[in-house]
Amino acid sequence: MGLYGRVRALPGLNYTFALMNGLKSSAFVNGTGIVEGKQEGSMATASNIAVTGSLLYYIKSWRLQTSAYYGGSAGIIKRQADSLQLQSGPFGTPVSLVEANAVYHNNGITFRALATMVNIRDAFEINRAYANNTPSMMVGGYAEIGYNFYRLINPETTKNLTVFARQEFMDLNYRIPSNGIKNGTNRRNYTVAGVTFQPVSGVVIKFDYVLRKTDERNEDLIVTPFPQQLPYYTSNGFVNLGIGYSF
């Protein structure tokens, strides 16, 4: 639930803002960031609130955007929060997020980049209350470049045969409080290369190869290992093929 607004401030510049319910830190899961803490539908409460906003600017062939989020994550009433030694109130046990991204598209060349950071100031208190191994900071980003080779045949073509390469990085345990446990699998690098083919509007075929690298797994986090458990490899390759149709 929330209130949303959008303003066009200057030519090429747009501003958006929203007021909504906050997160629920008891649902945070190590390795998935803050996504499990979202409150949806009838399960959403107004024990905490959050504000978010973004700036979007177009200049020539560039699309530039930055956004931020700040909101509480206790997700419970004051009496319960006090018993768990968590901050209550509208922005109690806050979570903040900042993000910036850029897109360039011209003459068949496409470039995209994004960087983001999440800060959970009271991660120590959240871990003390729920023992869910919440980090105090997470970071991530990616950069991708591609070229539509149909442009070499016909500069006015609407078809797409783009060869692309992308580098991604994320560390979901970039900083952890003293009562947290670091897991090397949460520090990941992805190198991706592939082809996107769009023969007609609404149909796309995509093929890519992904090389994923992580740090070593923390074996202390495996409480009940399977007897036939396979070894963990810090480097893995994947081949993906996808077909999409929009109607």
N, C-alpha and C positions, 0 to 999 in steps of 0.2 A: 504494500500500500504506500502511496506517496503523492506528492504534488509536484508537477513538472511545469517548466516554462522555457520559452525559447525567444531570444531577442536577436534581431539583426542590427548590430550597433553601427557598423561602417561598411562601405562597399567591400565585399569580399570577406567580411568578418562576421561570424555568428557566435552567439553566446548562449549556452544552455545551462539550466540549473534545476535541481530537484531536492525536495525534502521527503525523506522516507523513513521507514523503521530501520533500526540498526541490525547488527548481527547477533549471533548467539554463540559465545565463545565455548560453551560446554560441548558444542558439536564439532569444534575444530579437530581435524585429523592430520597428524603429521604426514607429510608427503603429498597432500592435496591442497595446501594453502589454506584459504579461508572459505572456499566454495561450500563446504558442508555447513558452514555457519549461517547461510542464507535462510531467511524465514519467508515462507510463501503461503499464500492462501489463508485458510482459516487458522493456521498454526502461527501466523505472524502476530507479534505483540508490539505494543508501543512503550515498553519499559525503557527502551533507548531509542534515540533518533539519529539520523545521519543526514548530512548535506553533501551534495556533489555538484560539480560544475565543470564546464569545458569551454575552451576557446577554439574555434575552427576558422582557419584563414586560407583563402585561395589566392595564389599569386602566380600568374602565367600557367605553367604546367605542373605546379606544385600544390599539394594539399597538405597543410600543416595543422596539427592539432595537439593540444595539451589538456589534460584533465586532472582533477583531484577529488578525493573522497575523504571524509572525516566523520566518524560516527562511533557511538558506544557499542559495546559488545557483551555487557553483562547479561542482558536478556531476561532478567528476573526482577522481582520487586525488591525494594530496599531491605526489608527484613531478611530475605534470603541472601542478598548480596553481602549484608553485614556479617551474617553467620559464616560466609565463605571468605571474608576479608577481601571482597572485591568492591571497586568503586561502583556506586549506583548513580542515579540521576540521568538526565538526557544524554550526556556524552560520557557516561561512566565506563571505565575499562576500554579506552579508545583504540580504534584501529584507523590508521591513515594510509592512503595510497596516492601516489603521484605517477603520472604516465605522460609520455610524449611520443608522437609518431609522425612520420612524414611519408608521403607517396608522390612519386614523380611518374608521369606518363606522357610520352611524346615520341613521335616518329617510330613507333614500334618498341621503344625502350620503356621498360617498367622497373622502377626501383621502389622498394618499401623498407622502412626501418622503424623499430619500436623499442623503447626502453621503459621499464617500470620498476617501482620499488614499493614494498609494503612494510609498514612499521607497526609493530604491536608492542606498545610501550610497557604494558603490564603483563608481559608473557610470564614472568616469574610467578606472579600472583595467580594467573590462570592455571599454570602447571601445578601449583600448590593446591588449588581447589579441585581440579579435575584430572590431574596426572595424564594429560593428553599430549605431552611433549610439543607444546606450541613454541615456535621460534619467535625471536624478537624482531627479526628482519629477514625479508626475502627479496631477491632481485632477479631480474630476467630481461632478455631482449633478443632481437633478431634483426638480420639484414638480408634482403633478397634482391636479386637483379635478374631480369629476363629480357629476351628479345623475341619479337614475333617475326619469324622468318618469311611469312607470307608477304611482308612488306617489301622484300627484295624483288618479288614478282610483280606485285601490284600495290603501290603505296596507298590506294584508296580501298583496299579490301576490307571486308567485314569479317572474314574468316580469321582464325587464330591458330597458329602453330608456334607456341612460345616454348623455348628452351630456357630453363631457369636454374639458379643455384641459390641456396639459402643456408645461412649459418645461424644457429640458435644456441642460446645459453640460458640456463636458469640454476639458481641455487636457493632451494627452499629451506636451507639451514644456514643461510649466510651469517646470521648471528643468532646464538642461542643463549638463554639465561643459564645461570649456574646450576639450576635443577633440571635442565634439559639434556637430552642425549643426541649426539650428532650421528647422522646416518649418511654415509658417502653416496648412497644411491640417489639422494636428493640433490646432488650436484651433477648436472647433466649438460652435455654438449651434443648437439645434433648437426650433422652435415648432410644436406639434402640436395640432390640434383635430379632433374626430371624434365618431362615434356608435357605440355597441356595442348590438346588438340580440340578445336571447336569447329566442326565442319559446317554447321548451320546454327542459327540462333536458337538457344535453348537446349542444345546438346553439347556435352563436353566429355572428353575421355582424357584421363590423367594417369601417367606412369611416372613413378619416381623410385629412387633408391635412397635409403636413410641409413647413415652410420651413426649409432648412438654410443657415446662414451660416458662413463660415470666413474666416481671414485669407488673404493672398496666398500662392500656391504658391512654394516656393523652386526656381527653375529650375535651380540648380546641382546639384540632386539627380537631375535627369533626364539620365542618362549617355548613353543612346542613344535620342533622341527619334524617333518615327515621322515620316516626311515629311508624312503627312496628319493629324498630331496636331491635335486640336481645341483651341481656347482654353479656359483654365480660368476658370470663373465662381465667384466667391466667394459668390453667392446662387443657390440652386436650390430649386424647388418640386416636390413629388412627391404624387401621388394614389395611395392604397393601398386595395385592397378584399380582404378575406379572409373565408373561411368555415371554421369548425371544427366537427368532430363528435367527441364522446367516447363510446366504447362499451365 
